[in-house]
Every structure is written in structure tokens, then in C-alpha cells.
Amino acid sequence: MRIYEGNENYIFVSYAHKDSGSVLPIIDQLSACGFRLWYDSGIEAGTEWPENIEDHLNRASVVLVFMTPAAVESRNCRNEINYALELQKEILVVYMEDTQLLKGMRLQLNSTQSLFRQNHRTQETFLRELMDARILQRCKDGFDNNKSEYKKNVGVKQSNTRIGNVCAIGTNDEYDIWPKGVYAQKFNRDEFSVVFFHITTIRPFGFAGNIPTHYQVYNSRNDLIYDHEGTLQIQPDYDKISTGWILKGKDGTFVPSGDYTFVCSLNNSPDFSYPFTVVSDEEVKSSSFFGKLKSLFR
């Protein structure tokens, strides 16, 4: 594993030492895939711990917290989270297991992005979602901070509607899967006729009424192939909304296979985008994608 020491964007990793067995392999995979990370094993003997932690938290672009009961009990983890919040750092909390937060922590972490290991049936899908988290991308080798995707202001927080994450699932009459947190980024168009994009806001909207909505889908050539504007009626306690895109028409024809990007804006907020891929049965059978994926995460 590489401990990053440099001037580019990097991820500060906070975890309990008791969880090293489950957390360090994940850090290793992130590092192998080009993410720049710093974590406490990088502290040299004789170095003052609080000063070194403070320095690396100050310079970090993102704080990645692996949350477990052991992390809740760890004073070091709590101090790192408190200081990161004080610095107004972007934080991604990965819940490795069901964890009861302390009252103060629940309040503090209410507005942070989160990811749940227990929502994934396999380690592979969990790692894929973690590596695809937008909050981490600028800390990856090869990422261009100045590149504008589809000329959109992606992932900006707003005062009225703050987007926490966009998840998607291809489904045919399987709406109950969404609450269980089964997500995907690659869809077999021969298996599913519709892709549903589920948007989780960081907190409930807090008001009732209609808000303007705008959903778009672009192909890999940046051609706009789906465009829908309308209004959405919400209730004060809503924190999840969704929209669907049809992969298979009534005449039985499919959209072309390839890479696509879903773009949404809510309540006239800045746009948020989510990339995904559509494949066919034939491509699934002939592609070595899944074999490569398994070898990557062994």
C-alpha cells in the first residue's frame, strides 16, 4: 500500500485500529486503482501524533471514515471526525456494519455522504460503488480538476436541495429492491426494460409542494437522447425521489449498447450527473469484464 505524501488532492482515511483486518484490504484496493490516500500507518516513529494528524487533515481534500462500533468507541476516530467537520472538509462515511452512533455523532454526520457495506451482496459491488463515489474522484491519478463534464457544474451543494448520491437499478416490476439498497452501474438491456435513477437527498426537503425537475440522458458522444422537464410533488419528509428511462420500447427494440450519463437538476439547482453502461446478453457472455473484475478484487 502506498502512503501518499505530496501536494495533490488526497484522501485522509479515518478508521479504528481494531478494524484493520477489514479496512486495510479496502485501502489497498483503492491505492492499487490510483487513489491517493493517507492513513495513520504513515506516521514515523518519534513523530508527534496530534501534530501529524492535524497537518494531514488540514491538507486533505476528502475524509473517508470507516464507521463501525469500534470506530464509535475510538477517541482518535471521534477527534478526527470532529476536526474534519470543524474544517468543513467533505466527508464520506462508509458504514462497514450496523452501527449505533452516539447522539452527538448522529447530529454531526447527518449532512455527510454515506455508503453502506451491508447493502451489497458481494465485496465486488461494494468496492465498485466506493471507487465510483464522486467525492473521491479528484483524489485519483489522472483526474482533471479543470475538466467540465457535459459543461455542467456537477455535484455542487445548494441551499434548497442538496444531492447526496445518485444510485440506479435496472428493473422490471422490482420496485421493492430500491429500499434494500441494491445498486448497479452496468445494465443488461435484454434483462431489464427500464433503468430507475434514485436520488437521495442529504436531508428531507422540509417543505411540501411542487418543485421543477429536469432529467437528461447523454450518450458517449455527448448527444442528448432523453430530455424531460416537469414538476415533482413532494412532502416535507421526502428524502428520496426517482425517475425512469426506458431501455426497451413497446416495439421490442433496444437502445444501443454503450456508455451513458444521467443528468438531473431539482428545484433549479446546479446539475448532478451519474455515468452508467448498457450492455446486451451477447456482450455479457462474450466480455471478459466480469473475469477481470474478479481478478482485480482477489
Backbone bond lengths (Angstrom), bond angles and torsions (degrees), N, CA, C in turn:
res aa  C-N    CA-C-N  psi(-1)  N-CA   C-N-CA  omega(-1)  CA-C   N-CA-C  phi
1 M - - - 1.463 - - 1.530 109.86 -
2 R 1.316 115.98 139.54 1.449 120.59 -179.43 1.535 110.19 -99.13
3 I 1.326 115.22 126.74 1.470 120.28 174.68 1.519 107.00 -92.96
4 Y 1.333 116.44 119.51 1.460 118.72 -174.18 1.522 111.49 -80.94
5 E 1.315 114.73 130.34 1.460 122.28 173.01 1.522 106.62 -134.26
6 G 1.316 116.61 99.17 1.453 119.91 -178.00 1.511 111.37 -168.52
7 N 1.314 116.71 -168.55 1.465 122.15 -174.58 1.524 113.64 -106.07
8 E 1.337 117.64 -0.17 1.462 119.71 177.31 1.527 110.26 -84.74
9 N 1.337 115.59 170.03 1.463 120.16 178.29 1.529 109.82 -59.64
10 Y 1.317 116.27 135.76 1.458 119.05 177.12 1.524 110.19 -145.08
11 I 1.348 114.53 166.08 1.465 123.17 -177.44 1.523 109.15 -101.59
12 F 1.306 116.40 128.44 1.467 121.40 171.11 1.526 107.03 -91.47
13 V 1.332 116.79 123.96 1.457 121.65 -177.47 1.518 109.94 -101.71
14 S 1.327 115.88 125.18 1.462 122.32 177.69 1.530 108.61 -113.57
15 Y 1.337 115.90 125.47 1.466 120.21 179.96 1.519 108.95 -157.79
16 A 1.319 116.14 161.45 1.460 121.47 177.19 1.525 109.10 -85.93
17 H 1.315 115.89 137.11 1.467 119.22 -179.38 1.527 111.81 -59.51
18 K 1.311 117.91 -27.70 1.461 121.02 177.18 1.524 111.73 -62.74
19 D 1.343 116.82 -21.84 1.462 121.79 -178.31 1.521 112.58 -97.43
20 S 1.326 117.85 12.37 1.468 120.57 -175.90 1.518 112.24 -55.14
21 G 1.326 117.17 -38.64 1.460 120.63 -177.25 1.509 113.69 -60.12
22 S 1.338 118.05 -33.66 1.467 121.60 -179.23 1.525 112.71 -96.72
23 V 1.333 117.11 -27.00 1.465 120.31 -174.92 1.524 112.57 -87.41
24 L 1.323 118.27 -43.18 1.465 120.56 -175.21 1.529 113.26 -60.48
25 P 1.341 120.46 -37.80 1.472 118.36 175.43 1.529 112.93 -62.00
26 I 1.325 116.68 -32.65 1.474 120.16 177.65 1.522 109.65 -69.50
27 I 1.331 116.39 -44.21 1.462 120.49 177.02 1.522 110.02 -59.05
28 D 1.323 116.02 -40.74 1.459 121.32 178.96 1.524 111.10 -60.05
29 Q 1.349 117.46 -42.94 1.459 121.22 179.03 1.525 111.35 -66.17
30 L 1.320 116.67 -41.58 1.461 120.19 177.80 1.531 110.67 -61.28
31 S 1.322 116.00 -44.86 1.461 120.61 179.77 1.521 110.79 -63.42
32 A 1.337 116.83 -41.81 1.469 120.99 -179.63 1.523 111.63 -63.87
33 C 1.326 117.10 -26.36 1.467 121.69 -179.64 1.522 112.67 -93.24
34 G 1.335 116.85 10.88 1.457 120.03 171.83 1.511 116.57 98.73
35 F 1.332 119.03 4.00 1.459 120.39 178.60 1.533 109.62 -79.88
36 R 1.317 115.42 136.95 1.457 121.37 177.92 1.528 108.63 -89.92
37 L 1.332 116.61 121.42 1.460 121.43 -174.80 1.521 111.41 -133.70
38 W 1.314 113.89 149.07 1.465 120.45 170.41 1.526 107.75 -129.28
39 Y 1.316 116.06 135.45 1.464 121.52 176.60 1.515 108.37 -146.42
40 D 1.322 117.89 171.86 1.455 121.32 -162.63 1.520 115.69 -65.52
41 S 1.331 118.73 -17.64 1.460 117.73 178.75 1.521 111.45 -69.66
42 G 1.340 115.71 -5.84 1.452 119.04 177.28 1.511 113.51 -82.73
43 I 1.337 118.26 -3.67 1.461 121.27 -179.55 1.518 109.87 -78.23
44 E 1.308 116.15 123.94 1.451 120.80 -178.65 1.523 110.76 -79.04
45 A 1.330 115.05 155.37 1.459 120.45 177.76 1.519 110.28 -58.97
46 G 1.317 116.76 135.85 1.455 121.86 179.42 1.514 114.63 88.83
47 T 1.341 117.32 -6.44 1.465 120.88 179.11 1.528 109.91 -81.79
48 E 1.311 116.23 138.47 1.459 120.95 178.46 1.522 109.51 -69.00
49 W 1.335 116.77 117.75 1.464 122.20 -173.70 1.526 113.70 -58.73
50 P 1.330 120.35 -56.91 1.477 119.46 -175.63 1.518 112.40 -59.48
51 E 1.325 117.70 -39.67 1.456 121.10 -178.28 1.534 110.77 -65.75
52 N 1.339 116.48 -41.20 1.450 120.78 -179.27 1.526 110.97 -68.31
53 I 1.325 117.12 -43.13 1.463 121.52 177.11 1.526 110.26 -60.56
54 E 1.309 116.46 -47.39 1.470 120.89 -179.21 1.523 110.85 -60.04
55 D 1.333 116.42 -43.30 1.460 120.61 -179.05 1.525 111.36 -62.12
56 H 1.330 117.23 -46.34 1.462 119.84 -177.47 1.525 112.33 -72.93
57 L 1.318 118.25 -31.43 1.463 120.18 173.90 1.521 110.80 -68.41
58 N 1.318 117.08 -39.71 1.462 121.03 178.35 1.520 111.66 -59.13
59 R 1.324 116.60 -40.04 1.465 120.86 -174.31 1.522 113.58 -89.80
60 A 1.331 117.58 -13.59 1.466 120.58 -177.40 1.527 111.16 -69.46
61 S 1.327 116.23 148.30 1.460 121.54 176.40 1.528 111.42 -88.79
62 V 1.321 116.85 -33.86 1.457 123.02 -177.08 1.525 108.58 -139.21
63 V 1.327 116.24 146.67 1.460 121.47 175.22 1.521 107.89 -113.69
64 L 1.322 116.06 122.64 1.467 123.16 179.70 1.526 107.93 -105.88
65 V 1.334 116.09 114.10 1.460 121.58 -176.60 1.521 109.55 -107.30
66 F 1.335 117.00 123.30 1.455 121.30 173.11 1.526 107.88 -94.33
67 M 1.329 115.09 106.12 1.459 120.79 -170.94 1.520 111.28 -95.06
68 T 1.330 115.24 126.91 1.456 123.78 177.24 1.529 107.57 -146.82
69 P 1.324 118.60 170.74 1.474 119.20 173.36 1.524 112.05 -56.09
70 A 1.331 117.09 -36.15 1.467 119.72 178.95 1.522 111.14 -66.36
71 A 1.343 117.23 -36.39 1.465 120.50 178.27 1.521 110.94 -67.65
72 V 1.332 116.69 -36.91 1.464 120.40 177.10 1.531 110.23 -61.49
73 E 1.325 116.22 -38.68 1.458 120.92 -178.68 1.524 112.85 -78.12
74 S 1.327 117.59 -17.72 1.457 121.37 -175.42 1.527 111.16 -78.75
75 R 1.316 116.17 121.46 1.468 120.32 177.74 1.525 110.20 -65.10
76 N 1.326 116.78 -38.02 1.463 119.55 179.79 1.524 110.97 -62.07
77 C 1.324 117.21 -44.52 1.470 120.58 178.84 1.520 110.92 -62.03
78 R 1.312 116.51 -44.64 1.474 119.59 179.93 1.520 110.37 -62.29
79 N 1.326 117.31 -41.35 1.469 120.63 179.60 1.522 111.06 -64.71
80 E 1.333 116.36 -40.70 1.466 119.83 179.62 1.518 110.97 -64.56
81 I 1.337 117.36 -41.96 1.463 120.95 178.25 1.523 110.58 -64.46
82 N 1.323 116.61 -45.38 1.470 120.23 -179.75 1.521 111.36 -60.25
83 Y 1.330 116.22 -42.62 1.465 119.54 -178.17 1.528 110.79 -70.36
84 A 1.326 116.87 -38.41 1.466 120.26 177.55 1.532 110.67 -62.03
85 L 1.329 117.01 -41.26 1.460 120.82 177.69 1.513 110.80 -66.33
86 E 1.326 116.65 -38.73 1.468 120.68 177.82 1.517 110.92 -62.17
87 L 1.340 116.39 -36.67 1.463 121.25 178.52 1.527 112.20 -80.63
88 Q 1.340 117.05 -4.60 1.458 123.82 -177.57 1.535 111.29 59.70
89 K 1.322 115.11 40.44 1.459 120.92 176.39 1.527 109.63 -74.98
90 E 1.331 116.06 151.97 1.459 119.90 170.96 1.524 108.10 -73.81
91 I 1.326 115.97 134.01 1.459 121.08 -174.63 1.518 109.75 -127.08
92 L 1.326 115.72 133.98 1.456 121.96 170.67 1.526 107.29 -115.86
93 V 1.344 116.53 119.83 1.457 121.52 -179.79 1.521 108.93 -101.50
94 V 1.315 116.52 122.01 1.456 122.53 177.43 1.528 107.77 -103.92
95 Y 1.323 116.09 111.02 1.464 120.63 178.35 1.525 107.82 -84.57
96 M 1.320 115.70 108.43 1.451 121.51 -176.48 1.524 112.22 -76.96
97 E 1.310 116.92 -22.31 1.463 123.38 178.93 1.518 107.94 -159.70
98 D 1.324 116.76 172.01 1.459 119.91 177.07 1.527 108.77 -59.77
99 T 1.318 115.87 123.77 1.459 120.84 -174.16 1.514 110.28 -135.18
100 Q 1.321 116.50 128.54 1.458 121.94 176.19 1.515 108.26 -90.56
101 L 1.341 115.97 111.31 1.453 120.08 179.82 1.519 110.90 -77.76
102 L 1.326 115.95 151.53 1.448 120.05 171.26 1.519 109.05 -66.82
103 K 1.324 116.91 157.68 1.468 120.12 -176.27 1.517 111.70 -56.11
104 G 1.310 116.88 -45.06 1.455 120.09 -179.72 1.516 112.23 -64.12
105 M 1.323 116.90 -38.51 1.464 120.82 -179.98 1.521 110.96 -68.35
106 R 1.331 117.39 -38.20 1.473 119.99 178.42 1.514 110.31 -58.98
107 L 1.317 116.34 -42.68 1.458 120.68 179.93 1.526 110.67 -67.33
108 Q 1.331 116.34 -43.05 1.459 120.54 -177.45 1.520 112.50 -65.81
109 L 1.332 116.71 -40.00 1.460 120.91 -173.32 1.518 113.38 -93.44
110 N 1.326 117.06 5.97 1.463 121.44 -177.73 1.519 112.12 -60.30
111 S 1.336 117.46 -32.98 1.461 120.72 -174.92 1.523 112.88 -103.31
112 T 1.326 117.95 14.24 1.457 120.20 178.82 1.521 110.99 -97.92
113 Q 1.317 115.94 156.73 1.457 120.52 176.41 1.521 109.24 -74.35
114 S 1.323 116.23 149.58 1.459 119.41 -176.50 1.522 110.89 -143.67
115 L 1.324 114.56 158.56 1.456 123.50 179.53 1.524 106.96 -142.35
116 F 1.330 117.31 141.28 1.457 120.68 -172.52 1.527 110.59 -119.64
117 R 1.337 115.53 115.49 1.466 119.98 179.00 1.524 110.83 -61.94
118 Q 1.328 118.20 -36.84 1.468 120.56 -175.01 1.526 112.18 -69.83
119 N 1.325 118.43 -11.15 1.459 120.78 177.30 1.527 112.75 -80.42
120 H 1.318 116.64 -6.69 1.461 121.00 -176.60 1.517 110.56 -109.22
121 R 1.317 114.61 137.20 1.451 120.04 -179.67 1.520 111.72 -76.99
122 T 1.322 117.30 -26.17 1.460 120.73 -178.23 1.525 110.14 -132.17
123 Q 1.328 115.07 159.02 1.458 120.82 175.39 1.516 111.11 -66.21
124 E 1.324 117.29 -31.04 1.449 121.25 -178.30 1.522 111.83 -63.25
125 T 1.335 117.54 -47.77 1.462 119.71 -178.87 1.524 110.85 -68.76
126 F 1.336 116.39 -33.64 1.463 119.92 176.45 1.526 110.70 -63.21
127 L 1.324 117.13 -48.23 1.458 120.99 -179.75 1.519 111.38 -63.81
128 R 1.328 116.10 -36.43 1.461 118.93 178.92 1.524 110.81 -63.76
129 E 1.339 117.12 -44.45 1.462 119.28 179.43 1.523 110.88 -64.85
130 L 1.333 116.62 -40.57 1.465 119.77 179.39 1.516 110.86 -62.89
131 M 1.321 117.41 -45.88 1.462 120.54 -178.29 1.519 112.58 -69.43
132 D 1.326 117.43 -22.75 1.461 121.06 178.99 1.522 112.95 -89.32
133 A 1.322 117.94 -4.07 1.468 120.96 -178.83 1.523 109.92 -59.58
134 R 1.312 116.18 123.44 1.463 120.37 -175.48 1.528 112.65 -61.24
135 I 1.306 116.28 -33.32 1.453 120.20 -176.89 1.528 111.36 -60.84
136 L 1.333 117.77 -23.07 1.467 121.92 -177.26 1.518 113.81 -94.73
137 Q 1.335 118.30 -14.03 1.465 120.52 -167.08 1.521 113.39 -63.86
138 R 1.324 118.63 -35.24 1.461 118.94 -177.68 1.528 112.33 -71.73
139 C 1.341 116.35 -6.91 1.464 121.19 176.79 1.522 110.87 -100.87
140 K 1.309 117.05 22.46 1.460 122.06 -178.39 1.518 109.59 -115.26
141 D 1.319 116.24 140.55 1.461 121.24 178.25 1.519 110.11 -57.69
142 G 1.343 116.12 134.80 1.452 120.95 177.48 1.508 114.27 91.88
143 F 1.358 118.04 -6.16 1.461 119.81 -179.80 1.521 109.67 -77.89
144 D 1.333 116.43 133.29 1.463 122.49 179.99 1.517 108.83 -98.84
145 N 1.344 116.86 107.75 1.463 120.87 -178.72 1.519 112.74 -66.22
146 N 1.340 117.11 -20.29 1.459 119.79 -176.32 1.524 112.84 -95.50
147 K 1.344 116.68 -4.57 1.460 120.07 -177.66 1.522 110.74 -77.77
148 S 1.309 116.85 130.83 1.460 121.71 178.19 1.514 108.93 -101.74
149 E 1.324 116.81 117.11 1.454 121.24 -178.36 1.519 110.33 -79.63
150 Y 1.371 116.10 117.70 1.454 122.51 -177.97 1.534 111.91 54.87
151 K 1.343 114.13 26.92 1.465 120.16 179.48 1.520 111.60 55.83
152 K 1.347 114.95 35.30 1.457 120.21 -178.68 1.513 109.53 -112.18
153 N 1.318 116.32 154.48 1.460 121.94 173.84 1.517 107.01 -91.75
154 V 1.321 116.74 90.24 1.454 121.92 -166.99 1.528 111.67 -84.23
155 G 1.323 115.36 133.69 1.448 120.60 168.75 1.511 115.75 73.71
156 V 1.327 118.74 20.00 1.454 120.81 -179.59 1.523 110.10 -80.87
157 K 1.338 116.12 138.05 1.462 119.73 179.28 1.523 109.95 -81.04
158 Q 1.311 115.38 142.42 1.464 120.28 -179.91 1.514 109.12 -121.94
159 S 1.309 116.17 166.44 1.459 119.83 -177.86 1.524 111.84 -77.30
160 N 1.343 117.92 -33.07 1.461 120.14 -176.02 1.527 112.50 -90.21
161 T 1.308 116.52 -46.89 1.459 120.83 -176.55 1.514 108.50 -131.10
162 R 1.313 116.63 109.99 1.460 119.96 -179.23 1.527 108.74 -108.07
163 I 1.313 116.06 118.85 1.449 121.06 -176.18 1.527 109.63 -83.64
164 G 1.329 115.89 124.62 1.447 119.42 178.80 1.518 111.42 -89.11
165 N 1.299 119.14 -48.01 1.457 122.15 179.10 1.527 109.50 -163.21
166 V 1.320 115.03 155.06 1.455 121.23 175.82 1.520 107.44 -117.53
167 C 1.310 117.09 123.13 1.459 122.02 179.12 1.523 108.08 -121.49
168 A 1.314 116.03 154.52 1.455 119.64 -176.74 1.513 110.98 -136.73
169 I 1.327 115.85 154.44 1.464 120.95 174.76 1.514 109.22 -149.59
170 G 1.310 116.04 133.45 1.461 119.86 173.82 1.518 107.97 -82.97
171 T 1.314 117.87 134.04 1.464 118.79 -174.07 1.514 112.30 -154.06
172 N 1.321 114.24 149.87 1.457 122.73 167.53 1.519 106.61 -124.01
173 D 1.305 116.73 100.91 1.464 122.54 178.42 1.532 112.30 58.58
174 E 1.320 116.81 39.82 1.469 121.07 178.10 1.520 109.60 -125.08
175 Y 1.312 115.80 48.57 1.457 120.26 -174.74 1.529 112.19 -64.33
176 D 1.336 117.22 -25.26 1.456 120.38 -176.97 1.520 111.89 -70.21
177 I 1.324 118.19 -10.72 1.463 120.39 -179.55 1.525 111.18 -70.57
178 W 1.325 116.82 -32.18 1.470 119.17 -175.60 1.522 113.32 -56.66
179 P 1.337 121.06 -47.13 1.466 118.74 -179.93 1.527 113.41 -62.90
180 K 1.340 117.04 -22.58 1.462 119.88 179.48 1.527 111.95 -80.63
181 G 1.319 116.41 -8.13 1.450 119.29 175.17 1.511 115.35 77.16
182 V 1.341 118.56 34.88 1.452 121.00 177.30 1.527 107.87 -93.05
183 Y 1.327 117.49 108.36 1.456 121.23 -173.18 1.529 110.09 -113.31
184 A 1.312 116.32 164.10 1.457 120.43 176.97 1.513 109.54 -152.95
185 Q 1.324 116.51 161.12 1.456 122.31 173.37 1.525 110.89 -125.60
186 K 1.314 116.88 -7.51 1.460 120.99 178.47 1.524 107.79 -124.07
187 F 1.349 117.48 125.84 1.450 121.79 -173.42 1.522 111.03 -121.86
188 N 1.312 116.25 130.02 1.455 121.87 173.90 1.516 107.76 -83.66
189 R 1.300 116.49 108.65 1.474 120.41 -174.45 1.526 111.53 -65.05
190 D 1.373 117.88 -25.52 1.460 120.49 179.90 1.523 111.29 -76.13
191 E 1.311 116.52 -17.81 1.459 120.59 -178.84 1.519 111.53 -96.12
192 F 1.332 116.46 -36.05 1.463 120.81 -176.77 1.521 110.11 -121.25
193 S 1.305 115.96 140.65 1.463 119.67 -179.40 1.525 112.30 -98.00
194 V 1.321 117.89 -15.50 1.460 121.79 -176.43 1.522 109.12 -138.81
195 V 1.316 115.67 141.72 1.460 121.81 169.67 1.518 107.66 -108.21
196 F 1.328 116.80 128.03 1.464 120.73 177.35 1.519 109.41 -106.22
197 F 1.315 115.96 126.71 1.460 122.09 177.81 1.516 107.93 -98.47
198 H 1.311 115.53 117.20 1.451 121.45 -177.38 1.518 109.56 -106.39
199 I 1.303 116.56 126.26 1.455 122.61 -175.03 1.527 108.39 -112.35
200 T 1.315 115.77 120.16 1.459 121.01 178.65 1.517 108.69 -103.60
201 T 1.311 117.10 117.90 1.454 120.04 176.66 1.519 109.54 -80.34
202 I 1.309 116.51 155.26 1.457 120.57 -177.34 1.522 110.92 -63.43
203 R 1.314 116.46 -33.28 1.465 120.06 177.20 1.527 108.25 -147.38
204 P 1.333 118.47 161.69 1.469 120.07 177.89 1.525 111.67 -54.22
205 F 1.318 115.95 153.47 1.459 120.30 -176.88 1.523 111.96 -61.79
206 G 1.331 117.08 -35.83 1.459 119.92 175.72 1.517 114.19 85.04
207 F 1.348 117.92 1.90 1.460 120.08 176.75 1.524 108.34 -147.86
208 A 1.314 115.93 160.93 1.462 120.82 179.15 1.520 108.91 -110.66
209 G 1.321 116.14 145.72 1.454 119.90 177.74 1.519 111.09 145.67
210 N 1.327 115.83 -166.70 1.458 122.31 -179.58 1.524 110.16 -101.78
211 I 1.340 116.42 135.11 1.458 120.13 175.58 1.521 108.67 -121.09
212 P 1.343 118.17 145.07 1.462 120.90 177.51 1.523 110.58 -66.76
213 T 1.326 116.44 140.03 1.459 121.41 177.26 1.520 110.07 -130.11
214 H 1.322 116.54 147.67 1.455 121.71 178.36 1.526 107.64 -144.31
215 Y 1.339 116.72 116.77 1.459 122.58 -179.54 1.526 108.99 -119.05
216 Q 1.339 115.97 136.93 1.453 121.11 178.76 1.529 110.23 -139.72
217 V 1.341 116.58 153.51 1.455 122.41 172.66 1.524 107.99 -128.66
218 Y 1.336 116.98 129.24 1.457 123.44 177.30 1.523 109.04 -112.42
219 N 1.344 116.33 147.15 1.457 119.04 172.81 1.528 109.40 -90.45
220 S 1.338 116.69 -175.18 1.470 120.47 -174.61 1.520 112.77 -67.40
221 R 1.336 117.45 -17.47 1.478 120.80 177.57 1.520 111.79 -92.96
222 N 1.342 116.09 9.24 1.467 122.01 -178.40 1.520 112.89 69.54
223 D 1.348 117.35 17.82 1.466 120.60 174.52 1.522 108.80 -77.78
224 L 1.306 116.45 134.09 1.465 121.85 176.56 1.522 108.52 -78.35
225 I 1.338 117.72 115.67 1.460 120.75 -176.94 1.525 112.74 -113.27
226 Y 1.329 117.20 -9.59 1.467 120.33 176.48 1.517 107.66 -148.61
227 D 1.320 115.84 131.69 1.462 120.03 -176.98 1.524 108.39 -145.74
228 H 1.311 116.66 120.19 1.461 120.26 -178.55 1.522 109.80 -137.54
229 E 1.313 115.60 125.78 1.462 121.73 174.20 1.516 108.73 -119.57
230 G 1.306 115.93 142.49 1.453 119.87 178.92 1.516 110.64 -173.61
231 T 1.313 114.92 -157.77 1.460 120.57 177.40 1.527 108.43 -129.40
232 L 1.305 114.72 153.47 1.456 121.22 -179.66 1.521 108.68 -124.66
233 Q 1.325 116.32 126.30 1.457 120.57 177.07 1.527 108.73 -86.84
234 I 1.303 115.74 124.50 1.460 120.12 -176.70 1.530 110.21 -124.26
235 Q 1.325 114.46 165.45 1.455 123.23 174.31 1.532 108.71 -115.73
236 P 1.322 118.37 160.56 1.476 120.27 -175.01 1.522 113.91 -57.97
237 D 1.349 117.90 -30.40 1.457 119.76 -175.58 1.530 112.95 -92.85
238 Y 1.339 117.83 7.07 1.463 120.27 -179.82 1.530 109.74 -70.02
239 D 1.329 116.54 131.84 1.461 120.24 170.22 1.529 111.19 -133.77
240 K 1.347 117.53 5.58 1.460 122.33 176.80 1.527 109.14 -136.16
241 I 1.300 116.31 133.02 1.459 121.77 173.51 1.523 107.45 -136.53
242 S 1.318 117.38 163.38 1.463 119.12 -178.02 1.516 110.19 -151.50
243 T 1.326 114.21 159.72 1.451 121.69 173.74 1.523 107.74 -145.72
244 G 1.331 117.14 155.62 1.454 120.56 -176.77 1.509 113.07 -117.61
245 W 1.331 115.23 153.17 1.461 122.06 174.96 1.517 107.78 -128.39
246 I 1.331 117.69 127.50 1.460 122.68 -173.95 1.526 110.81 -81.98
247 L 1.337 116.29 124.58 1.461 122.43 177.18 1.523 112.13 -89.79
248 K 1.336 116.57 -26.08 1.455 121.75 -176.75 1.518 109.54 -127.38
249 G 1.319 116.33 121.27 1.444 120.70 -178.46 1.511 113.52 -77.92
250 K 1.330 116.98 171.80 1.465 121.59 179.88 1.520 112.04 -63.97
251 D 1.331 115.86 -24.83 1.462 119.06 179.25 1.525 112.27 -83.27
252 G 1.328 116.35 1.44 1.455 120.22 176.95 1.507 115.35 90.54
253 T 1.325 117.84 -3.56 1.459 120.43 -179.52 1.522 110.56 -83.13
254 F 1.349 115.62 150.48 1.459 122.11 -178.51 1.521 110.49 -104.44
255 V 1.316 115.89 158.16 1.467 119.76 168.49 1.530 106.82 -70.29
256 P 1.329 118.53 154.67 1.471 120.10 178.21 1.533 111.12 -62.45
257 S 1.316 115.58 147.44 1.456 119.18 173.24 1.527 109.19 -67.45
258 G 1.327 116.28 155.25 1.456 119.40 178.21 1.510 112.56 147.86
259 D 1.316 114.53 -173.38 1.467 121.78 -179.99 1.524 109.87 -93.28
260 Y 1.328 115.50 138.03 1.457 121.96 -178.77 1.529 109.41 -134.83
261 T 1.318 115.25 164.94 1.463 121.05 174.79 1.520 109.38 -136.46
262 F 1.313 115.13 127.86 1.466 122.14 175.44 1.521 108.00 -93.26
263 V 1.334 116.28 131.69 1.463 121.77 179.85 1.516 108.73 -124.76
264 C 1.320 117.12 133.49 1.462 119.52 179.40 1.523 110.45 -136.09
265 S 1.312 114.78 151.72 1.468 121.05 169.06 1.524 106.79 -137.60
266 L 1.311 115.17 141.02 1.457 122.68 -178.62 1.517 109.74 -126.26
267 N 1.327 114.90 135.87 1.467 119.21 175.83 1.523 111.51 56.56
268 N 1.367 116.07 36.21 1.461 122.51 179.65 1.527 112.28 60.70
269 S 1.336 115.98 28.17 1.455 120.81 179.61 1.518 109.87 -83.69
270 P 1.346 117.70 165.52 1.473 119.36 171.99 1.518 110.87 -57.68
271 D 1.318 115.83 154.92 1.453 120.99 -172.89 1.527 112.72 -78.30
272 F 1.339 114.09 156.25 1.456 122.32 175.62 1.517 106.87 -131.20
273 S 1.342 117.82 134.57 1.457 120.27 -176.96 1.517 111.20 -119.26
274 Y 1.357 115.13 155.86 1.456 121.87 -177.62 1.525 108.68 -143.78
275 P 1.354 118.51 116.51 1.463 120.92 -179.23 1.525 112.05 -82.66
276 F 1.332 117.17 147.76 1.463 121.26 175.66 1.526 108.48 -155.09
277 T 1.322 115.72 167.98 1.466 122.12 -176.19 1.521 110.10 -127.80
278 V 1.323 116.40 139.86 1.462 122.72 176.00 1.524 108.05 -112.56
279 V 1.338 116.33 129.88 1.460 121.41 179.24 1.525 109.14 -128.15
280 S 1.326 116.21 171.21 1.471 121.81 177.16 1.523 109.22 -112.41
281 D 1.320 116.09 168.37 1.463 120.81 177.29 1.528 111.15 -55.56
282 E 1.338 116.09 -43.32 1.457 120.31 -177.92 1.523 110.67 -62.40
283 E 1.333 116.77 -40.84 1.464 120.09 -179.47 1.518 111.53 -68.46
284 V 1.333 116.50 -36.35 1.455 120.03 178.13 1.526 110.10 -62.53
285 K 1.331 116.77 -41.94 1.460 120.87 -177.68 1.518 112.06 -71.04
286 S 1.337 116.72 -36.21 1.459 119.90 -174.39 1.520 113.19 -91.32
287 S 1.318 116.97 -20.37 1.460 120.07 -175.55 1.517 110.87 -77.02
288 S 1.308 114.95 146.87 1.473 120.56 175.40 1.519 110.76 -96.47
289 F 1.328 116.25 13.98 1.469 120.54 -176.40 1.522 111.93 -55.23
290 F 1.337 116.25 -49.45 1.456 119.02 -174.93 1.517 111.47 -68.90
291 G 1.342 116.18 -33.64 1.453 118.61 176.13 1.515 111.60 -65.31
292 K 1.349 116.56 -42.19 1.459 120.20 178.01 1.514 111.06 -64.62
293 L 1.334 115.75 -38.55 1.457 120.09 -178.70 1.522 110.61 -63.95
294 K 1.345 116.11 -42.52 1.461 119.84 179.75 1.520 110.84 -64.29
295 S 1.329 117.05 -41.00 1.460 119.42 -179.38 1.515 111.06 -67.74
296 L 1.322 116.99 -32.26 1.460 120.80 -179.80 1.508 112.00 -65.26
297 F 1.359 116.85 -36.02 1.447 119.43 -173.50 1.538 112.82 -103.33
298 R 1.305 117.79 14.36 1.457 119.82 176.12 1.522 110.51 -70.03
